[in-house]
């Protein structure tokens, strides 16, 4: 099945995605509605479209590229607002398609170890809980490692999610050595023949060298039990941070090789275009997007559906 025919293309999923991206789409399409009162695509109109894309946090270079793509061979021609939206959706979908790679668990690696990182406030622990529930519902045996030992609340939160998702959690008290928890969790996951081990890590700022060193230590320690682990390293990003997400990817990528991204809180911002900017800049897979609080609102990323929702195309 191609990505464009994936789960997010189903009516219910697309409706939730469109509702989630409403603030970003409204800002963009509001600009388009104001632009196309004169119905002609001239240099001034193209510049205004570029400005609207910059406000949606696509970044100036990418906004220029996309506006030029929309205007290609159409300068000084009559064009409707609906046509512009369709052209923009097609251009964004084309750019995003290489990033739309489903999250895949390699059954040959058992357990498949997933290290999940991110700064404070991205919804990382909640996202891990939702991912655990999805994997459990697929029939996999999942275990969680509570390696955010800086906050007692994080351990409690992950424990609640573990119970909700019906998966086992390995945890120690606040202040415990995070790498030690990860090591113990992987040992137990091997004994219990778990399919997947999801490792939660302390939320950290990308400019805190000590905290980044701890993340690297966790990655090193699990290699003592499995030289190939972690098999996936996912970075959870908050869409409301806009362009700051770029520096986060750069910093975490320098600390631990990232294999994919998850973007949360797309329903709480008019800056959803940052996802397009990240895909263009880093060429990392975007496995999931979050457009709400419920488990079902963590959706597999679908390039075509996202582009249509962003441009306000039904």
C-alpha positions, 0 to 999 in steps of 0.5 A: 500500500502506498503512503498516500493510501495509508491510514490517514487517508481514511475519512475519519483520520483525515477529518481529525488531521484537518481539525488539528491543522485548522489554525495553520490552515486558517492562517494560510488560507485566510491570506490566500482569500485576501490575495485572490480577490483580483484573480491574477497571479502576478509578482505581487501576489506570489510575494504575498503567498511567500510571506504567508508561507513564512508566517506559517513557519516554513522558513524563507528559503523554502517559502520562496521555493514553494511559491515559485513552484505554485507560480511556475508557468502561471505568471499573469494568468487568471487563477482561482483561490481553489486552484492555488490551494491545490497547487500548493498542496501538490507542491508540499506533498511532493516535498514531504513524500520522502519523509513519509516512512512508516515506523517499522519494528524489525522482528529479527531484533528482539527486543527492538529497542527504541530510545525516545528523546526530546526537550521538556514539554514536547509531550514525549512521555505521553507520546511513548504511552500512545505508541506503546498502546498502538504496538500492543494493539498490533499484538506485540509484547511491549515493555517501557523503561522509565529513564526520566529519573529527574522527575517523579511525575514522569515516572508516575505518568509513564506508569499510568500509560503503561497500565492503560496500554496494558504493557509492563514498565521497569522503573526505579525511584527518582534520582536513580541512574538512568542508564542503569534503569535502561540496562535493567529494562533491556535485561528483563525485556530479553528474559521475557521475550518482549518484542519492543522496549521503549525507553523514556529519557529525561526531557532536556534542553539541547544546549545542556551538555551534561544532559546530552552526555547522559543520553549518550550514556544510555545509548552506550549502556544498552549496547553492552547487552545488544551491540546494535541497540538502540535500533531506533532513536526518535526525537519528539518535537513540539510544533508550537516551538516553530523554528526552534525545532530546527536547532533541537534536531541539530543538537540531538542529531549531534549527540545520538544518531536520530532515525526518525521524528515525531511531531506533537501539538500540531493542533495547538499552533498556527506554525504547522509549516515547521514540519515541512521545513524539517522534512526539507532540511534534514531528510529524516523520516517523520513517523507520527504526528500528534493532533490531539490528546487521545491515543487515536490522535497520534497518527502515522504521517501521511504526506498527501493528507498532511499537505491537503490539510495544510492548504485547506483542500478537502 
